[in-house]
């Protein structure tokens, strides 16, 4: 009967059930999306592992008809990573990477759909110059980790001669070798808290959505009592009506999820993209959502009716209600703290955190916000007194139905509390996963790694002529030893030999004078003793230029005029040791056989200056890597968790805004006759609009204050658990509360046009 009432109650009934279904559907869609995230991450990981081509191989297999020579030539374009590989199959059975049907011929490339789209657009002229290959095909979905990933495989010749053990390798198969890596307990704790903090507001909103139209429903139930139903039957009918709305909400949620799933395939958030096929919720998690949502709707309805007396002649809710009890509301966060207390000080040195205690404790603390908020709102508004007409209307309305007002903002309060706790935890442990790079960004802003086989002097001149480059510091390195590198001597004394012109060497050392042909012995590092042993005039040393298994060395005699030099920090923030050589003093044949580093000072005000540098690097040699320096280096896992939090928080904020708007419209619709009556009596519309704003602002302010208190408490507890010094990150607290207040203000402004339409005397008409 309840289900029939939901769908056969005329226009009012349909409107009520649709509002409920939309509210529940938004929550269900986000729940399904959340349950699909582990699957999406797992598929991305599997795709990434399946195409791995480890080039760090010291002993490559011999050439055969099933071998492939591959080079890692990743690049960046406008802060977007471009995965690049140069390939040269050495036989008909060379392994194909996933998603590639056939290898491109030399001078051709196969690209991802997103890269093809970018290259065809007019905005990628500089990238097109960097990739001078003809596009002959696309990489299929199985070879990509996301729909917006930029990737390519380009065919080249004579790649085998450049195998070096770290950038170019010969392989016989694609795929990651089995490697076990110990998980970081603190990062696992972070992941658990992120999921709980993001899902709790969703659960709160679903619980609030199933109570839409509560007052009209209770009046209808009173009519049922009048025609003969008893109290239990009335509650069962109400539960059936709520379950019907929840079931329709499941349908809406599934539709919203499928739409969002398709949209997700065409967007990129913080560098992360997925294919729609990745977002497949785990069957048992989807089944849990399908069962839990209707069950929660029934349970919430029965709990809501527990304090309402439904009699044949009306609903007793205007009598003075019993004051809300505080003790059990405080019990929830206290029990939550008790569950988390045993893990205080555990840090990352005492094994993994107990996931059941973590999830249970954080959940109870956040549920404590929803339990405490109605009591706080009721207690505060009961003490509010006189003021303007708008204020009095708002306060009286809150005094009559403070529970409804608290329900409206409880979701925001939970979301803000969780966000504050997470931001405190992120800020507290960030130092463990972010370290100062040590690079001096005043002396250089980019670094170029030059491979063997190119003239470093010529490369330096090309970079100096590149648009936006102010200065190029060219340095190359080899090793010198007192015994042949081809021997197995273990007592060899060796040192680093750095080659560069005088201007470049002055970036590494303080020297009295310098001209081409000079050699310097460095002091000021922990390896000074080895340098002194080697830098004896007339001594024969062996200069190694290869860093490879098959040594490539030349004998070299220390000149009679070895000058002293004092080591200083280079642009990377490091101190060099060993010998410094000017080009004329270096052993013959080293010019194109050593690996080099080129430090670039650039004019950041020149548009696309980084792209100009990368294009110059690619023109010199495709395997020349150009990297932009940053002041800090961050753990990739830590950054990916923070990215996941950002994406999830964005979705939750959108849900909060949409659900709040639906809730606000439903509240206004229920008060349609009341608003019309006030207007008919001469109340100004501005006064009524202000009263609606106050009705929202008072509970929101109380909710945000409570959320800040609980969030800071939870944040302090989590920091204690990780063994980190407890400190309140006030910018995060203010930012999170400000965002919550901003969402409410936006929703209130969006609800003003419907409010103005409802404030008409014609709303008093009835049939």
VMD Tcl script that draws the C-alpha trace (Angstrom):
set ca {
  {0.00 0.00 0.00}
  {2.85 2.37 0.83}
  {4.46 1.78 -2.57}
  {1.10 2.39 -4.29}
  {0.64 5.65 -2.35}
  {4.09 6.75 -3.56}
  {3.16 6.36 -7.22}
  {-0.60 7.00 -7.21}
  {-0.77 10.04 -4.95}
  {-1.36 12.49 -7.78}
  {0.94 15.32 -8.69}
  {2.07 15.94 -5.11}
  {2.90 12.26 -4.62}
  {4.86 12.03 -7.84}
  {6.78 15.22 -7.07}
  {7.64 13.94 -3.61}
  {8.84 10.53 -4.82}
  {10.85 12.09 -7.68}
  {12.60 14.47 -5.28}
  {13.41 11.53 -3.02}
  {14.60 9.46 -5.97}
  {16.84 12.26 -7.27}
  {18.40 12.79 -3.84}
  {18.94 9.07 -3.30}
  {20.06 8.63 -6.93}
  {22.82 11.21 -6.60}
  {24.14 9.41 -3.55}
  {23.83 5.98 -5.18}
  {25.69 7.22 -8.27}
  {28.59 8.41 -6.13}
  {28.56 5.17 -4.13}
  {28.71 3.15 -7.36}
  {31.49 5.38 -8.62}
  {33.39 4.89 -5.38}
  {32.96 1.12 -5.49}
  {34.26 1.25 -9.08}
  {37.41 3.18 -8.16}
  {39.34 0.11 -6.85}
  {38.50 -1.71 -10.09}
  {39.62 1.27 -12.19}
  {42.90 1.59 -10.28}
  {43.48 -2.15 -10.58}
  {42.90 -2.12 -14.36}
  {45.17 0.92 -14.78}
  {47.87 -0.88 -12.81}
  {47.47 -4.09 -14.85}
  {47.64 -2.16 -18.14}
  {50.71 -0.29 -16.93}
  {52.43 -3.50 -15.84}
  {51.55 -5.34 -19.08}
  {53.34 -2.79 -21.26}
  {56.43 -2.32 -19.06}
  {59.69 -2.44 -20.99}
  {62.45 -2.19 -18.43}
  {65.44 -0.58 -20.09}
  {67.63 -0.84 -16.99}
  {69.31 -4.11 -18.03}
  {73.06 -4.42 -17.55}
  {73.37 -7.70 -19.47}
  {70.98 -7.60 -22.45}
  {70.15 -10.83 -24.31}
  {71.89 -11.46 -27.66}
  {70.27 -10.41 -30.91}
  {67.71 -12.96 -32.18}
  {64.55 -13.10 -34.27}
  {62.46 -12.55 -31.12}
  {64.28 -9.50 -29.74}
  {63.35 -5.85 -29.77}
  {65.54 -2.81 -29.14}
  {63.57 -0.12 -27.35}
  {64.45 3.34 -26.03}
  {62.66 5.44 -23.41}
  {62.14 8.95 -24.83}
  {59.39 10.33 -22.58}
  {58.79 14.05 -22.86}
  {56.47 16.74 -21.53}
  {54.25 19.19 -23.37}
  {52.64 22.04 -21.43}
  {52.88 20.07 -18.15}
  {51.33 16.97 -19.76}
  {53.39 13.80 -19.78}
  {53.95 12.21 -23.21}
  {55.02 8.56 -23.07}
  {57.41 7.95 -25.96}
  {59.26 4.84 -27.16}
  {61.65 4.35 -30.07}
  {61.52 0.77 -31.38}
  {63.59 -1.39 -33.72}
  {62.37 -5.01 -34.06}
  {65.27 -7.37 -34.80}
  {63.22 -10.27 -36.14}
  {59.75 -11.37 -37.19}
  {58.97 -12.68 -33.70}
  {59.85 -9.47 -31.85}
  {57.32 -8.94 -29.02}
  {54.53 -6.47 -29.74}
  {53.46 -4.06 -26.97}
  {49.79 -4.27 -25.91}
  {47.49 -2.27 -28.16}
  {49.88 -2.23 -31.14}
  {48.98 -4.44 -34.12}
  {52.27 -3.99 -36.05}
  {55.48 -2.08 -35.55}
  {55.80 1.24 -37.39}
  {58.48 1.47 -40.05}
  {61.44 3.86 -39.57}
  {60.16 7.43 -39.74}
  {56.61 6.38 -38.79}
  {54.76 6.18 -35.49}
  {51.58 4.81 -33.92}
  {49.95 7.14 -31.40}
  {47.22 7.16 -28.79}
  {43.87 8.67 -29.89}
  {44.38 11.62 -27.53}
  {47.84 12.36 -28.96}
  {46.51 12.11 -32.53}
  {43.75 14.56 -31.63}
  {46.29 16.93 -30.06}
  {48.68 16.76 -33.02}
  {45.83 17.46 -35.45}
  {44.79 20.51 -33.48}
  {46.32 23.90 -34.14}
  {47.64 24.21 -30.57}
  {50.36 21.55 -30.83}
  {52.69 23.05 -33.45}
  {55.73 22.85 -31.15}
  {55.00 19.23 -30.22}
  {54.55 18.35 -33.89}
  {58.06 19.74 -34.53}
  {59.42 17.55 -31.75}
  {57.88 14.37 -33.20}
  {58.91 14.37 -36.89}
  {57.30 11.02 -37.62}
  {54.36 10.21 -39.88}
  {51.30 8.88 -38.02}
  {50.29 5.49 -39.47}
  {48.05 4.03 -36.77}
  {46.64 4.30 -33.27}
  {47.28 2.43 -30.04}
  {44.26 0.39 -28.91}
  {42.68 0.70 -25.45}
  {44.58 -2.36 -24.14}
  {47.88 -0.46 -24.52}
  {46.82 2.69 -22.66}
  {46.11 3.46 -19.02}
  {43.65 6.27 -19.72}
  {41.50 7.74 -22.47}
  {43.43 11.03 -22.45}
  {46.91 9.53 -22.19}
  {49.46 10.88 -24.65}
  {51.68 8.06 -25.97}
  {53.46 6.92 -29.12}
  {55.78 4.24 -30.54}
  {58.13 5.45 -33.31}
  {60.19 3.27 -35.64}
  {63.93 4.03 -36.02}
  {67.08 2.39 -37.38}
  {70.50 1.53 -35.88}
  {69.18 1.64 -32.31}
  {71.08 -1.49 -31.24}
  {74.40 0.37 -31.34}
  {73.13 2.67 -28.56}
  {72.19 0.02 -25.98}
  {73.50 1.41 -22.70}
  {71.71 -0.40 -19.89}
  {69.43 2.36 -18.66}
  {67.76 4.22 -21.52}
  {68.12 1.80 -24.43}
  {67.78 -1.96 -24.01}
  {67.18 -5.20 -25.89}
  {64.16 -7.12 -24.58}
  {62.33 -10.33 -25.47}
  {58.97 -9.60 -23.82}
  {56.80 -6.87 -22.36}
  {55.56 -6.98 -18.82}
  {56.74 -6.26 -15.32}
  {58.88 -8.79 -13.47}
  {57.41 -9.95 -10.19}
  {58.56 -7.49 -7.56}
  {57.41 -7.28 -3.98}
  {57.40 -3.87 -2.39}
  {56.58 -3.31 1.25}
  {53.57 -1.07 1.64}
  {53.86 2.08 3.73}
  {51.52 1.83 6.78}
  {51.02 5.60 6.91}
  {49.96 5.75 3.25}
  {47.57 2.82 3.83}
  {46.11 4.72 6.80}
  {45.73 7.75 4.55}
  {43.84 5.72 1.93}
  {41.48 4.25 4.54}
  {40.68 7.65 6.04}
  {40.16 9.17 2.58}
  {37.55 6.53 1.68}
  {35.70 6.86 4.98}
  {35.73 10.67 4.87}
  {34.39 10.71 1.31}
  {31.70 8.05 1.80}
  {30.27 9.30 5.10}
  {28.70 12.49 3.62}
  {27.15 10.35 0.88}
  {25.52 8.07 3.45}
  {24.26 11.07 5.42}
  {22.69 12.61 2.29}
  {20.96 9.36 1.34}
  {19.53 9.15 4.86}
  {18.29 12.75 4.58}
  {16.85 12.25 1.08}
  {14.51 9.44 2.12}
  {12.82 11.83 4.57}
  {11.75 14.34 1.92}
  {8.10 15.29 2.24}
  {7.97 14.16 5.86}
  {5.24 16.53 7.04}
  {2.87 15.80 4.15}
  {3.47 12.09 4.62}
  {2.56 12.32 8.30}
  {-0.71 14.15 7.49}
  {-1.56 11.44 4.99}
  {-0.81 8.76 7.59}
  {-3.20 10.49 9.99}
  {-5.92 10.08 7.37}
  {-5.10 6.36 7.18}
  {-5.53 6.11 10.94}
  {-8.91 7.76 10.54}
  {-10.09 5.00 8.17}
  {-8.97 2.21 10.45}
  {-5.25 1.37 10.27}
  {-3.43 0.85 13.56}
  {-0.05 2.30 14.55}
  {2.05 -0.65 13.32}
  {0.24 -0.83 10.00}
  {0.70 2.92 9.53}
  {4.43 2.64 10.09}
  {4.69 -0.30 7.69}
  {2.87 1.73 5.02}
  {5.28 4.65 5.61}
  {8.23 2.26 5.33}
  {6.85 0.87 2.07}
  {6.47 4.37 0.65}
  {10.06 5.25 1.63}
  {11.35 2.01 0.13}
  {9.53 2.75 -3.15}
  {11.30 6.12 -3.38}
  {14.61 4.47 -2.52}
  {14.14 1.78 -5.19}
  {13.35 4.45 -7.77}
  {16.46 6.23 -6.47}
  {18.48 3.09 -7.24}
  {17.23 3.27 -10.82}
  {18.03 6.98 -11.04}
  {21.45 6.36 -9.45}
  {22.25 3.63 -11.96}
  {21.30 5.96 -14.82}
  {23.35 8.82 -13.32}
  {26.30 6.44 -12.88}
  {26.12 5.17 -16.47}
  {25.99 8.76 -17.76}
  {28.87 9.77 -15.51}
  {30.79 6.65 -16.59}
  {30.61 7.73 -20.22}
  {31.50 11.32 -19.37}
  {34.51 10.08 -17.38}
  {35.95 8.61 -20.57}
  {36.27 12.03 -22.15}
  {37.62 14.12 -19.26}
  {40.88 14.36 -17.39}
  {41.11 15.43 -13.74}
  {44.52 16.40 -12.35}
  {46.26 14.36 -15.06}
  {44.18 11.23 -14.40}
  {41.87 9.77 -17.05}
  {40.14 6.40 -17.43}
  {38.24 4.47 -20.04}
  {34.52 3.88 -19.30}
  {35.19 0.13 -19.24}
  {37.50 0.64 -16.23}
  {34.62 1.87 -14.05}
  {32.97 -1.46 -13.30}
  {31.80 -1.71 -9.69}
  {32.65 -4.91 -7.89}
  {29.50 -7.12 -8.12}
  {29.33 -7.76 -4.39}
  {29.85 -4.06 -3.58}
  {27.14 -3.08 -6.08}
  {24.84 -5.72 -4.54}
  {25.62 -4.30 -1.09}
  {24.58 -0.81 -2.28}
  {21.38 -2.24 -3.84}
  {20.43 -3.88 -0.54}
  {21.72 -1.26 1.89}
  {19.99 1.79 0.37}
  {16.38 0.49 0.57}
  {17.12 -1.05 3.99}
  {18.49 2.29 5.20}
  {15.39 4.06 3.82}
  {13.10 1.79 5.82}
  {15.22 2.06 8.97}
  {15.50 5.86 8.81}
  {11.74 6.20 8.26}
  {10.91 3.99 11.24}
  {13.36 5.87 13.44}
  {11.91 9.20 12.31}
  {8.36 8.08 13.14}
  {9.40 6.83 16.57}
  {8.99 10.31 18.04}
  {5.82 11.23 16.13}
  {2.34 10.45 17.45}
  {0.02 9.83 14.50}
  {-3.63 9.95 15.57}
  {-6.85 9.89 13.48}
  {-7.36 13.64 13.95}
  {-3.83 14.78 13.19}
  {-0.14 14.55 13.88}
  {1.10 15.59 17.30}
  {4.32 17.42 16.49}
  {3.46 20.98 17.54}
  {3.37 20.10 21.25}
  {6.56 20.77 23.21}
  {8.85 17.86 22.28}
  {11.08 16.13 24.75}
  {14.56 17.60 24.88}
  {17.18 15.66 23.00}
  {19.48 13.63 25.22}
  {23.17 14.35 25.03}
  {24.79 11.32 26.66}
  {24.39 8.83 23.82}
  {25.38 11.45 21.27}
  {28.69 12.00 23.09}
  {29.13 8.24 23.43}
  {29.68 7.79 19.66}
  {32.80 9.98 19.31}
  {34.12 8.76 22.67}
  {33.89 5.13 21.50}
  {35.52 6.18 18.21}
  {38.44 7.74 20.08}
  {38.68 4.60 22.20}
  {39.04 2.48 19.05}
  {41.83 4.71 17.71}
  {43.69 5.17 21.02}
  {45.58 1.80 20.96}
  {47.36 2.90 17.76}
  {48.73 6.17 19.17}
  {52.43 6.55 18.36}
  {52.51 3.50 16.09}
  {53.98 5.42 13.15}
  {55.35 3.39 10.27}
  {57.77 1.30 12.33}
  {55.29 -1.03 14.06}
  {53.51 -2.72 11.16}
  {50.21 -1.89 9.50}
  {47.38 -0.10 11.31}
  {44.38 -2.26 12.24}
  {42.01 -1.45 9.39}
  {38.87 -2.41 11.33}
  {39.73 -0.15 14.26}
  {40.71 2.69 11.91}
  {37.55 2.51 9.78}
  {35.31 1.96 12.82}
  {36.89 4.74 14.87}
  {36.87 7.34 12.09}
  {33.29 6.41 11.13}
  {32.03 6.80 14.71}
  {33.76 10.16 15.06}
  {32.16 11.45 11.87}
  {28.77 9.97 12.75}
  {29.15 11.84 16.03}
  {28.87 15.07 14.03}
  {25.43 14.07 12.69}
  {24.35 12.95 16.16}
  {25.57 16.06 17.98}
  {24.40 18.62 15.43}
  {20.62 18.35 16.13}
  {21.28 18.77 19.88}
  {23.57 21.77 19.27}
  {21.07 23.46 16.91}
  {18.13 22.82 19.27}
  {20.05 24.10 22.31}
  {21.30 27.25 20.61}
  {18.09 28.29 18.78}
  {16.05 27.78 21.96}
  {18.02 30.65 23.51}
  {17.79 33.02 20.54}
  {15.58 36.03 21.20}
  {14.06 38.99 19.41}
  {15.27 40.90 16.42}
  {13.95 42.00 13.06}
  {10.91 40.39 11.47}
  {13.04 38.21 9.17}
  {15.16 37.06 12.12}
  {12.09 36.25 14.24}
  {10.47 34.28 11.41}
  {13.67 32.29 10.90}
  {14.28 31.65 14.60}
  {10.66 30.57 15.24}
  {10.79 28.19 12.31}
  {14.05 26.69 13.59}
  {12.58 26.35 17.10}
  {9.62 24.42 15.69}
  {11.66 22.11 13.44}
  {15.34 22.25 14.38}
  {15.79 18.60 13.38}
  {14.94 19.33 9.74}
  {17.41 22.22 9.66}
  {20.13 20.06 11.21}
  {19.51 17.29 8.67}
  {19.99 19.73 5.82}
  {23.51 20.69 6.88}
  {24.69 17.48 8.56}
  {26.15 16.22 5.29}
  {28.20 19.38 4.88}
  {29.35 19.21 8.49}
  {30.55 15.60 8.03}
  {32.31 16.43 4.76}
  {34.06 19.47 6.28}
  {35.08 17.55 9.42}
  {36.60 14.77 7.31}
  {38.32 17.25 4.99}
  {39.85 19.20 7.91}
  {41.17 15.98 9.47}
  {42.66 14.85 6.16}
  {44.25 18.22 5.46}
  {45.84 18.19 8.93}
  {47.15 14.67 8.29}
  {48.45 15.61 4.84}
  {50.15 18.73 6.20}
  {51.64 16.80 9.12}
  {53.20 13.97 7.11}
  {54.00 15.94 3.95}
  {57.57 16.49 5.10}
  {58.14 12.72 5.09}
  {57.14 12.44 1.43}
  {58.37 15.79 0.12}
  {62.01 16.75 0.21}
  {63.97 19.77 -0.88}
  {65.54 19.02 -4.24}
  {68.59 21.07 -3.26}
  {68.72 22.63 -6.73}
  {69.59 26.30 -7.03}
  {66.82 27.74 -9.18}
  {68.57 31.12 -9.28}
  {71.51 29.66 -11.22}
  {69.60 27.28 -13.52}
  {65.99 26.31 -14.14}
  {66.34 23.39 -16.58}
  {68.71 20.48 -17.00}
  {69.49 18.55 -20.19}
  {70.92 15.01 -20.15}
  {72.99 14.54 -23.30}
  {73.61 10.96 -24.50}
  {76.83 9.57 -25.91}
  {77.60 10.17 -29.53}
  {76.93 13.90 -29.78}
  {79.21 16.88 -29.58}
  {78.55 18.58 -26.25}
  {80.18 21.80 -27.44}
  {77.87 21.92 -30.45}
  {74.87 21.08 -28.25}
  {75.75 23.91 -25.89}
  {75.90 26.36 -28.78}
  {72.48 25.24 -30.05}
  {70.92 25.67 -26.61}
  {72.52 29.09 -26.21}
  {70.89 30.10 -29.50}
  {67.47 28.80 -28.43}
  {64.78 31.40 -27.82}
  {64.47 32.23 -24.11}
  {67.82 30.65 -23.03}
  {70.14 33.08 -21.25}
  {73.06 30.80 -20.43}
  {74.11 27.17 -21.07}
  {76.59 25.47 -18.72}
  {77.99 22.36 -20.46}
  {79.70 19.66 -18.38}
  {80.61 16.04 -19.10}
  {81.91 13.33 -16.81}
  {84.01 10.21 -16.93}
  {86.05 8.24 -14.43}
  {89.80 7.95 -14.01}
  {91.54 5.08 -12.23}
  {95.09 4.01 -11.51}
  {94.47 0.57 -13.05}
  {92.78 -0.60 -16.22}
  {88.99 -0.78 -16.00}
  {89.07 -4.05 -17.94}
  {90.81 -5.78 -15.07}
  {89.07 -7.18 -12.00}
  {91.23 -5.25 -9.55}
  {89.35 -4.48 -6.34}
  {91.96 -2.11 -4.88}
  {91.66 0.35 -7.76}
  {91.80 4.03 -6.75}
  {89.41 6.06 -8.87}
  {87.93 9.54 -9.09}
  {85.50 11.53 -11.18}
  {86.81 13.56 -14.10}
  {84.63 16.50 -15.16}
  {85.22 18.22 -18.51}
  {84.05 21.72 -19.39}
  {85.21 25.15 -20.50}
  {86.43 27.64 -17.93}
  {83.07 29.40 -17.54}
  {81.33 26.08 -16.89}
  {84.01 24.83 -14.47}
  {83.63 28.00 -12.42}
  {80.10 26.78 -11.62}
  {81.73 23.85 -9.75}
  {84.88 25.26 -8.21}
  {86.68 28.37 -7.06}
  {89.94 28.74 -8.98}
  {92.58 31.46 -9.28}
  {92.91 31.38 -13.09}
  {91.76 29.21 -15.95}
  {92.49 28.76 -19.63}
  {91.92 25.96 -22.12}
  {94.40 23.14 -21.46}
  {94.34 23.43 -17.65}
  {93.67 20.54 -15.26}
  {92.53 21.10 -11.64}
  {92.60 18.85 -8.59}
  {89.54 19.52 -6.43}
  {89.57 19.77 -2.66}
  {86.76 20.29 -0.20}
  {84.99 16.91 -0.35}
  {85.20 13.57 1.44}
  {87.18 12.03 -1.48}
  {90.14 14.42 -1.31}
  {92.57 11.59 -0.39}
  {91.84 9.67 -3.60}
  {92.23 12.85 -5.66}
  {95.65 13.54 -4.09}
  {96.81 9.99 -4.90}
  {95.77 10.27 -8.55}
  {96.67 13.90 -9.33}
  {100.44 13.37 -9.35}
  {102.15 14.92 -12.39}
  {103.31 12.31 -14.91}
  {101.21 9.49 -13.51}
  {99.41 7.33 -16.08}
  {95.69 6.90 -15.44}
  {92.92 5.18 -17.33}
  {89.97 7.27 -18.46}
  {86.66 5.34 -18.62}
  {84.04 6.92 -20.91}
  {81.41 4.20 -21.09}
  {79.78 3.24 -17.76}
  {78.99 -0.05 -19.55}
  {79.84 -3.69 -19.03}
  {82.20 -3.66 -22.03}
  {84.68 -0.99 -20.98}
  {85.70 1.81 -23.33}
  {88.84 3.37 -21.89}
  {91.87 5.40 -22.98}
  {95.16 5.91 -21.13}
  {95.85 9.45 -19.97}
  {98.87 11.03 -18.36}
  {98.44 13.64 -15.65}
  {100.06 16.87 -16.92}
  {102.88 18.56 -15.04}
  {100.83 21.65 -14.26}
  {97.93 20.45 -12.14}
  {96.34 23.42 -10.41}
  {94.43 23.34 -7.12}
  {90.75 24.31 -6.98}
  {88.22 24.51 -4.17}
  {84.91 22.71 -4.68}
  {81.69 24.74 -4.38}
  {78.06 23.70 -4.77}
  {77.03 23.26 -8.38}
  {73.56 24.33 -9.64}
  {72.19 20.97 -8.39}
  {73.36 21.78 -4.87}
  {76.09 19.10 -4.95}
  {79.86 19.33 -4.45}
  {82.10 17.66 -7.01}
  {85.32 15.79 -6.30}
  {88.20 14.46 -8.40}
  {89.65 16.25 -11.41}
  {88.43 19.15 -13.55}
  {89.61 19.29 -17.17}
  {89.28 21.87 -19.89}
  {88.54 20.44 -23.37}
  {92.14 20.74 -24.61}
  {93.42 18.75 -21.63}
  {90.92 15.89 -21.98}
  {92.02 12.59 -23.56}
  {91.56 12.44 -27.35}
  {88.21 11.08 -28.54}
  {86.22 12.00 -25.44}
  {84.21 14.76 -27.11}
  {81.47 12.46 -28.38}
  {81.90 9.43 -26.11}
  {80.96 10.81 -22.71}
  {77.57 11.55 -21.20}
  {76.97 15.17 -20.38}
  {74.80 17.51 -18.36}
  {73.80 20.93 -19.61}
  {72.38 23.41 -17.09}
  {70.21 26.11 -18.60}
  {69.33 29.53 -17.23}
  {66.16 30.61 -19.01}
  {63.89 33.63 -19.24}
  {60.64 32.42 -17.67}
  {58.73 35.35 -19.16}
  {59.17 33.99 -22.71}
  {56.01 32.06 -23.67}
  {56.62 28.34 -24.36}
  {60.29 28.64 -23.38}
  {60.28 25.09 -21.97}
  {58.89 23.75 -25.25}
  {61.57 25.56 -27.26}
  {64.25 23.93 -25.10}
  {62.69 20.48 -25.45}
  {62.45 20.92 -29.22}
  {66.13 21.86 -29.40}
  {66.98 18.78 -27.30}
  {64.95 16.51 -29.59}
  {66.54 18.05 -32.68}
  {70.03 17.34 -31.29}
  {69.12 13.74 -30.48}
  {65.74 12.08 -29.70}
  {67.25 10.58 -26.55}
  {68.29 13.93 -25.13}
  {66.18 14.55 -22.04}
  {65.20 18.06 -20.92}
  {63.83 18.47 -17.40}
  {62.35 21.47 -15.61}
  {63.70 21.92 -12.11}
  {61.49 22.25 -9.06}
  {62.37 23.39 -5.56}
  {60.87 20.24 -4.00}
  {60.50 16.59 -4.99}
  {57.43 14.66 -3.89}
  {56.69 10.95 -3.48}
  {54.59 9.71 -6.41}
  {52.43 7.52 -4.16}
  {51.75 10.39 -1.78}
  {50.92 12.68 -4.71}
  {48.58 10.08 -6.27}
  {46.66 9.67 -2.98}
  {46.29 13.43 -2.73}
  {45.10 13.50 -6.34}
  {42.52 10.81 -5.53}
  {41.34 12.86 -2.56}
  {40.99 15.93 -4.77}
  {38.95 14.03 -7.38}
  {36.77 12.40 -4.71}
  {36.28 15.66 -2.80}
  {35.22 17.38 -6.03}
  {32.56 14.71 -6.63}
  {31.38 14.91 -3.00}
  {31.16 18.72 -3.17}
  {29.07 18.47 -6.33}
  {26.83 15.94 -4.59}
  {26.56 18.18 -1.54}
  {25.51 21.13 -3.67}
  {23.00 19.16 -5.76}
  {21.46 17.38 -2.76}
  {21.25 20.58 -0.74}
  {19.49 22.31 -3.62}
  {16.98 19.45 -3.89}
  {16.46 19.54 -0.11}
  {15.96 23.30 -0.12}
  {13.44 23.15 -2.96}
  {11.56 20.38 -1.16}
  {11.43 22.45 2.04}
  {10.15 25.50 0.16}
  {7.51 23.41 -1.63}
  {6.21 22.11 1.69}
  {5.90 25.69 3.00}
  {4.16 26.97 -0.10}
  {0.86 27.76 1.64}
  {2.58 29.27 4.66}
  {4.62 31.61 2.45}
  {1.54 32.53 0.42}
  {-0.36 33.31 3.62}
  {2.42 35.56 4.90}
  {2.50 37.43 1.59}
  {-1.31 37.79 1.64}
  {-1.04 39.36 5.09}
  {1.38 41.94 3.70}
  {4.82 40.51 4.54}
  {7.45 41.93 2.23}
  {9.19 39.50 -0.08}
  {12.58 40.81 0.98}
  {11.74 39.95 4.58}
  {10.75 36.40 3.63}
  {13.89 35.96 1.51}
  {16.05 37.11 4.42}
  {14.23 34.76 6.77}
  {15.01 31.82 4.45}
  {18.66 32.92 4.36}
  {18.79 33.09 8.18}
  {17.13 29.68 8.44}
  {19.98 28.26 6.40}
  {22.80 30.38 7.83}
  {22.24 29.65 11.53}
  {22.39 25.82 11.28}
  {25.26 26.05 8.78}
  {27.32 28.24 11.10}
  {26.71 25.88 14.02}
  {27.42 22.86 11.82}
  {30.70 24.30 10.55}
  {31.84 25.18 14.08}
  {31.07 21.63 15.22}
  {32.74 20.23 12.10}
  {35.87 22.29 12.76}
  {36.05 21.02 16.35}
  {35.53 17.36 15.40}
  {37.80 17.65 12.34}
  {40.67 19.13 14.37}
  {40.18 16.44 17.02}
  {40.25 13.66 14.42}
  {43.23 15.28 12.69}
  {45.14 15.44 16.00}
  {44.31 11.77 16.67}
  {45.54 10.70 13.22}
  {48.76 12.67 13.67}
  {49.26 10.99 17.05}
  {48.77 7.61 15.37}
  {51.44 8.36 12.75}
  {53.88 9.57 15.40}
  {53.86 13.11 13.99}
  {53.91 16.33 15.99}
  {50.34 17.57 16.45}
  {49.79 20.98 14.90}
  {46.62 22.62 13.64}
  {46.94 23.64 9.99}
  {44.80 26.78 10.22}
  {44.83 27.63 6.50}
  {43.29 24.21 5.78}
  {40.69 24.61 8.54}
  {39.65 28.03 7.26}
  {39.70 26.89 3.62}
  {37.52 23.83 4.28}
  {34.99 25.73 6.38}
  {34.96 28.50 3.78}
  {34.27 25.98 1.01}
  {31.40 24.49 3.00}
  {29.93 27.93 3.63}
  {30.40 28.81 -0.05}
  {28.43 25.75 -1.16}
  {25.55 26.66 1.16}
  {25.54 30.28 0.01}
  {25.48 29.18 -3.65}
  {22.59 26.80 -3.00}
  {20.66 29.51 -1.14}
  {21.10 31.96 -4.01}
  {19.96 29.33 -6.53}
  {16.84 28.67 -4.45}
  {15.77 32.34 -4.41}
  {14.05 32.34 -7.86}
  {11.75 29.39 -6.91}
  {11.12 31.09 -3.55}
  {9.96 34.27 -5.26}
  {7.59 32.25 -7.47}
  {6.11 30.55 -4.40}
  {5.47 33.84 -2.61}
  {2.17 34.61 -4.32}
  {-1.30 34.91 -2.76}
  {-2.57 32.50 -5.45}
  {-0.76 29.75 -3.56}
  {-3.65 29.75 -1.05}
  {-6.03 28.24 -3.64}
  {-6.96 24.64 -3.00}
  {-9.42 22.02 -4.19}
}
mol new
graphics top color blue
foreach p $ca { graphics top sphere $p radius 0.5 }
foreach p [lrange $ca 0 end-1] q [lrange $ca 1 end] { graphics top cylinder $p $q radius 0.2 }
display resetview
